Amino acid sequence: MTDSPEQDYDPGDVAVIGMSLRAPGARTKEQFWDNLVHGRESVSFLAKDDILVDETLIHSPFYVRACGVLDGYDQFDPSVFGISDRMASAMTPENRLFLESAWETLEDGGYDPDRLDAEIGMYGANNPQTAALYSSPPDRVSVGPEAIEASLAWSPDTMTSNALYYMGLTGEAVTVAAVCAGFHYAVHLACQSLLLGQTDMAIAGGAMVRLPHPRGHLWEENRVLSKDGHCRPFDANGTGTALSSGVVTVLLKPVAEAVADRDHIYAVVKGSAVNNNGVSAMAYGLAQPERLSACIAAAMEVGGVTPDTVSLYEANGLGLPMTDELEVHAASMAFGKQTATTSIGGVKGNVGHGGVVSGGFGAMKAALALYHRTLPETINLTEVNEDLDFPSTPFVPQRETAGWESESGIRRAGITSIGGGGYNAHLVLEEPPAVAGRAPEAAGTPRLATLSALDDEALAHQRTRLREWLAAHPDQRLDDICYSLNLGRKVMGRRWAAVVRSREELIAALSGTSAGTQVTSTAAAPSVAVDSFQRGDDGIVCTGTSGTSGTDTRALSDLAAAWVTGERVDFGALHHGEASHRVPLPTYPFRPRRFWRTDW
């Protein structure tokens, strides 16, 4: 991380303060990262009985029974959003996945949608073909309320407006159509809106569910789909990639505001650029090195970034020698002649080609690499394609996972995404700024920790997940944890609260093994004299015997009892004057059920 926490931040920098991912082999971004650093391939090789379509093609010698399977692609938890089962069935899988991912991203950033008094931009890309394959609604002669409701749930155009509405937010909603460059285009437009002051925060991403699911593909000579199902970026024996599905979203805010708001920052978007080949390509849809090179160079120029400071290039990397050669040539032109070394990698070897979300997989890999200061290996690379001529370029294939040491003193990554129809896009990310030093947490100070869910089973899952997270993150401060719990989660009907003085007491309370710790829940709440509390516009206020908020154990215990029985609490007043930071705690434990529509 950068060395000077007192630095003046570039007004064009945008912080990534929340992230969510579901990918083949990974339900969370943490699982995704673990797969990357351990070199796991998450493309599945299917048995014939697993494929319920392609009855005639499946016996062809050119049919490849491989794809990136997305577990739970047909499942959803509508109760969290107040959505009926009938509406949930009408929504396409991509609409549902994007909504849940956007919710997780906002929670990961430490924000409760009910407490946000801000304009939130919602930008997302999807695959219109998925909606068409998911039981298109009938062609109605007249359009009444029911027809409109069903169509808006199903339509790919309303994916982002649905997310904004069902999360209880207001702002901009833009659904992007830019084929396989869709994720990058969504981030690019979100950053522009933030920098123009049109929105205060933005959620950007993409969702892709290939239907029918799962299925393989037909291999054809010199096409982008792999002959054996494996993707081998930069390998001499590469034959293309497999197809996959997934969803990625990120929460964005101008970096100076994110630092001032004590947000948790994963990475910083230094620059972004998009363009299209148009008529310059040799043939419509064919990659055009000069135009891609211009796009890469423009993203660096926008961010004031010189090529010698970009030490990771995450390629589009289809694993087909012809397309890899075109991309490496384009990137080499953009980076120019230099002596610095840039690691080059390709995540499609791990997860296949996710269509509109493929750039999101690459961006997530790069952001986590910056955050963990680690360069994951590019798998399935056994024989480097000599025609790429890497020795004459700044690029060195990342063949083993290694610590990330940058020659320039700052870690930066460039991520390219290319879409059919001539779409080019590039993002430049930088490691997060250093967190300013602060005094150690006062030992023994009583603090209130709260959890809530729709029902007691989900609440129990919340306690288990938080306890496991605490055990895995021993360096996280109790004041940050309680601050993030109390202000960064939507309040639901079934509640749990504990007054604790240490992390150990919180773990014991979550385990149900605490002795002497003040723990209460909706299921077993003691009575409390609510009239004894001061009441403001945002709920009741805790005032300790010393006259300061939240310093008295008895007052906090009474506040906890009032809260679990349904009282509204002004947690902003409780934490007023604190210097606590938001931390990325476990998100809501959705309880998904299968929803599928075969007719209307």
N, C-alpha and C positions, 0 to 999 in steps of 0.2 A: 504494500500500500504506500501511497505517497507520503513523504516525510513531514510535511508541514500542514498541520491541521488548521493553521490560521491563514491559509492561502486565500487569495481572491479567486473565486470560481468563475470559469468561463461562462458568460451568460447563455452560450449555446449548448452547454452540457445538460444532459437529461439523465437522472438517476433511475436505475432499475431497483425498486424497493420491495417488490413482491414477485413471486414466480410460482407457476403451477404447470405440471406436465403429466400426461399419461401417454405412454409409448409402449410398443411391443416389449414385453418382459419387464415393464416398470409401471407401477401404479403411482409413484411419486418421483419427484426430482431427485430425492436422495437415493432411491433404488436405481434410477437412470445413471447417476454419477458412479455408483458402486459398480454397475455393469461396465461402464466405460473404463474405469481405472483398472479393472480386472480383465479387460479384453474379452468380454463375453459377446457372442453373437446372439441376437434375439429374434432372428428370422426363424420361423417354424417350418419344418418339413412335414407335410401332412400325409396321412394315410388316405387311401381312396375313399374310405367310409366317412372321413371327416368333411369331404367336399360334396355338398348336396346339389350342386349345379354342374354344368359342363359334362353331362352324361356321355355325350359322344366324343368330346374333345379329350376327355381324361385318359383315353386309351391311346392317344397319339404319342408317338415317340418324342415329339417336340413339346409336349405339355409338361410344364415344370410345376410340381406340387409344392411350391414354396411361397410364403408370404409372411409379412409382419402382422401377426394376429394381435388384435387389441381386445384384451379381456374386458368384459362388461360393456362392450359397445352398444348393446341393446338394453341396458339397464339405466335406471334413473330414480332419484328420490324426490318426487314432486312435493312432498309435505313441507319441506324446508321453505319452499317458495310460495306456498299456498295455491298450488296448481292442482286441478282435479285430475283424476285418473284418465278421464276421457280426453282432456286437453293434452296430457302427457303422451297418450298414444298418438295423437295427431302430430305432435312435434317430431321433426326428423331427428335421427341420432346425433347429427352434428349440432343442431340447436340445443339439444339437451346437454351434450358434453361441454359445449362452450359455456353454457350457463353455470354448470357446476364448477368448471375450471375458473371462470371469472370470479365466482364467490371465493374459491380457495385462494386465488391470487390476492384479493382484497384482504382476506384474513391473514395471509402470510405477511402482508405489509403492515398488519396491526391496526386495521381500520374497520369500524363498525358502520355499515351503511346507514343505520338509523341515526347516527351522530354526525354524519357528514353534511355540512352546510356548504356545499361546493358544487361546481360544475364538473362532472365526470365525463370524459370522452370514452366512447366504447367503439373500438375499431377491430374488425375481425374478417378473416377470409374463410370461405368454405368452398365446397365442390358442388355446383348446381346439379350435376348429374346424380348425386346421392339423393337429392330431394325427388328427382324424377323417377328414380328406381324405388323410392320408398312410397309406393302406393299413392300416386298423384290424386289429389281431390277431383271430384267430378267437374265437368264443364257445365256450370250452372247457368240457366237462362236469366234468372234473377238472383240478386245477391242480398240476402237478408242478414241479420246479425249473426246467426249461427254459421252461415257460410263464410262470412268475413272472419269470424273468430278462428275457425278451422284453417282457413287459408293463411292467416297471419302466423299461426303456430307452425305450419308446414313450410312456408316460403323461405327459401335461402336468403332473400333480401332482408328479412326482418330478424335475422339471428341476433344482431347487435341491439336492435331496439327491444326485442324480447328480454335480453339480458338486463338492459337498463331498467325496464319496467318491473320485472320480477325481483330485482334486487332492491327496488325502492329508491332508485337514483334518478337524477336529471342531468342532462348535458347533451353532448353530441352522440349520434349513433351512425356509423358508416360501415356498411358491409362491402368488402373489397372483392373485386373479381380481377385477379391477375395471375391466374393459373398457379403454377408451382412456385411463383415468387410472392404469393399472397401474404404470407406472414411478414416478410420484409416490407412490403408495401404498407401493411397495416401499421407497423412500427414507425415507418417513415412519416405517414400522415399524422399519427398521434403526436410525434415529436414536433412537427410543424405547428399543430394546433396549440400545444403547450407553450411553445416559444412565441407564438403570436398573442398569447394571453386569452385565447378563446376558451380554454379549459384549465382547471386547477390541477387535476390528476387525470390520467388516462389508463385504460386497460386495452392492451393490443394483443392480438394473437391470431390463431387459426385452428380450425377443426376439420378433420378429414376422416370419413368412414367409407371405405370402399365396399360397395354392395354389388352382388351378394358377398357375404362374409362368413367364413374364409373361402378363398379360392386361389388357384394358382394362375399361371399365365402361359401363353404360347411363345416359345422362343423362335426368333427369326434372325437370320444372319445380319450383323451390323446394325441391329436395333438396340434400344436401351435396356431391354429386359434380359436378364442373365440366363445363360444356357443351363446352369446347374443350380440356380437359386442363390448362390453366394455373390455378394458384391465385393469386388477387389479394387478399391481405389488405387490408381497409379501403378497397378500391376501389369506386367507384360501379358499375362494370361487372363486378364479381365474380359468378361463378356457382357457386362451391364449390371443391372441391379434387380432386386425383387421389389414388389409393391407392398406398402404398409399403410397403417392408419394411426391416428393419434390426435392429441390436442395439446397446445402450448399457449399460455397467456402470460403476460408480464404487466406489472403495475409501474407506471412511469410518473415522474415528477421532476421539475427543474432542480438541478443538483443543489443550488444554493438554498432553496426552500427545504429540500429534503434534509440537509445538514442542520438548518435552523430548527426544523421540527423533530430532530433527533430520530429520524427514520433509520432503519436498517438498510444499508446499501450493498447490493451484490456486485454491481458493475455500473459503469457510466457509459451512456451512448455519446460518443464524441462527434460522430457524423454519420449521415446516411445519404444515399443517393439512389435514384432510379432512372432508367431510360428504356427505350425500346429500339430495336434494330430498324424497324420500318423497312424501307425499300433498300437499305444498304446491304442486307443479307444476300448471299448468293441464291438462296431459295427461301421462301417464306417459312419462318419457324426455325431455320438453321442458325446455330450460334454464330456470332460475328465478333471475332476477337477485338477489333478496333473499338466497337461500341461497348463491349464489356469492359475493356481497359479504361475507357473514358468514364464509365460508371464508378469503377473502383477508385480511380484517381480523384473524381469529384467528391466522393465521400471523405477521403482523407483531406482534401483541400478545405471542405466545409468545416471540418473539425480542427483545422490548423495542425494537422498531424503529418510528420514527414515519414516516408516509407521505412527509413532505417530504425524507427521506434516501434514498428509493428512486428512483433516477434512470433505471432501465430497467424497463419492464414488457414481458415477453415473453408475448404473448397466445396463447391457444389458436388464434385466428385462422383459421377455416375458409375465409375468403374469400367467404362468402355474406352479403350485406348484412344480412339478418334476424338471423343468429347473431352477426355482428360487432357489431351495434347492441346486442343483449342483453348481450354481454360488456363492451363499453365502458361501458354504463350501470352494470353491476354493479361494475366496477373503480372507476368514478368515485364511487360511493357509499362504497366502502371507503376510498378515498384522501381523500375529503372536500374541503372548500374549502381551497385553499392557493395560495401564490404560486410555489412551486418548480415546475420543469419536469421532466417525466418522458418520456424517449424511449419510444415504443411500437413494437414490431416483431412480425413473424410469420414463423417459419422454414418454414412449410408452402409458402410461395412458392418456396423453394429445393428442398425434398425431398418435398413432398406429405405426405399423412396416413399416418403409420406405425402407426396403431392403438395397441396397448399401449405401443409405444416412442416414440410421437409426443411425449409429454412429455419423454422423454429427449433427443430432438433439441433441444428448446427449452432444457432445462437445460444441455446441453453447449454450446450457443451462448452462453448467459449466463455460464457458468463461464469459457469461453475469452475472452469479451469482458472480464470482470473481470481475468483474468490478463494479457491484452495491453493493457488500458486502451483498448479500441477498440470503437466501436459499429458493427456491420455494417449496411449498408443493407437495407431491406425491398424486395425486388424485385417487379416486376410491378405496382407502385403508380404509376399514371399520372394518375388522377383521383380524388382523395380523396372518399369518400362524405360529402356535406354533412349527411346525416341523423345521422351520428355526432356532429356538433356539437363537434368537438375544441376550438374556442376556449373553450368553457365548461367544459372539463375540464383536468386537469393535463397531459394527454398531447399529445405532438407526434410525428407519424409520422417515423421515421428513414428519410429518402429518399436519403441518401448516407452512405457509410462515413466515419466521422470519429473523431478522438481523443475519448476520454471524459473530460470535465472535469466534476466534480460540484460543484454549488453548495453542498452541505452539508459538503464536505471528505472525505467517505467514499463510496466507490462501492458501491452495493447494487442488486440486481436481484430482481424478483418474477417468478415463472414460473407460469402457470396451465395446468392440464390439466383437460379436461372429458370425461366418458365417458357414453355412452348409459346409460339406466337411472337417471339422476339423480346420477351420481358427480361430485363436485367435489374438486379438490385444488390446493394452492398451496404453493410453496417460496419462501423468501426467502434469497438468497445474498449474501455480502459478499466483497469483495476479500481476498486473503490477508494475514496480518499481516506486517509488515516482518521481514526476517531480521536477527538481531542481528549486529553487526559482529564481525569476528574478524581475527586477525593474518594478513598475507599468507602464502601457502604458501612454505615453505622451498625455495629453488631448489636443484636438484641432488640432492635426496634420492632414493635409489633406491626404487622402488615396484614391487610385483608386480601385474600385470594378467592376469586369467584369463578364458577363454571355454570353453564346452563345448557339445556337441550330440550328437545320436544317431548321426550319421554324418559323414564328412569333407565331403560336399557341403554339408550344413547348417552345418557349422563354417566353411566358406569364406564362406557367406552372412553368418554372424555377423560375420566380420572385415570384410567389405565394408560392411555396414550401420553398424558402429561407426566405421569410418574416415570414412564420409560424414557421420555425425552429428558427429564431432569437427570436421570442416571447417566445418560449419554452425553450430557453437556454440563460437566461439573464446574465450569468456569463462569456460567451465567449467573448474574446477580439477582437476588431475591426482589429488590426494588424494581428492576426492569421487568421481571416476570409478572409481578402483581400489577404493575402499570399496564402492561400489554394485555393481560387477562381482563382487567376491569374496564378498559377503554377501547379495546380492539376486537370485541366480540359482540355480536347481536344477542340481546337478552331474550331468552325463551322461557317457557312456562315452568319447567322442572329445573330446580336450582340447587346448587351446593356451594357452601362457603366455609372458609376456615381462617382463623386469626392465628398467624404463625410468626415466629421470631427468627427462623433460619430455614435454609433449604431443607435441612434434615427433618425439621418439624413438618414442612409441607409434604415431603415424600411420605412420612409416616401418616399424615392425615389422609393423603390420597390412598394409602394402602389400607386404611381402616385400623391401623395398629397404634395410633397416637394415644398417649396418656397425658391428660392435662391440657391438651390443645383444644381450643374452642372450635368445634366443628358442628355445622348445622346444615340441614337440607330441607327441601320442600316436604319430603316425606316424614320428617320428624323435627319440625321447627318449634322452638319454645315460644310462648307468648311474649310480646314486648309492647311497651307503651309507646306507640308511634307518635302520640302527641308531644312526647318529650323532645322530639327532634325539631330543629329549625327546618323550615321548608322554603325552598326557592323555586324559581321557574323550571329548573331541571330536576326537581325531586328533593328528597330529604337530605340534610347535610349533617355530617358527623362532626361534633365539636367535643374534643376531649376535655378532661377536668382542668388541664393547664391552659385551656382557651385556644389551643391550636388544633387544626384539623388532623384527625387520624393518628394521634399519638397516645391514646389511652386504650388499653386492652378492653376494658369493660364497655367503653363507648363503641369500639369497633365490633365487639361481639353483639351488642344490641343492634347495630346497623346491619350486621350479617343476618340476624334473625328477622329483621324487618324486610330485608331484600328477598330472602328465600320465600317469604309468605306473600310476595307480590308487590311490595312497595317499590316505587321508583326512587333510585338513589342518584344523587349528583356526584358521580365519580370524578368529574372534572374538578369539583371543589375539593374532594378528598385528596387528589394528587396535586393541587395547586401549589406552585412554588418549587416542585421537585425538578430535578435534572435527569429523571429517568429516561431511558431510551426504549424505543420499540424493539422487540426481538421476535424472530419468526418461530412462533409456537405451533404445536400441532393444530391442524385445521379441523373443521367440524366432521364428525364421523358419519358421513352419509350412509343411509341404509337402503341401497338400491334394490329395485324390483324390476323384472322384465316388462317392458312395454313394447308392443309391436302391432302395427296395423296392417291388415291384409286387404281391407275393403273399407268403403266409406258408407 
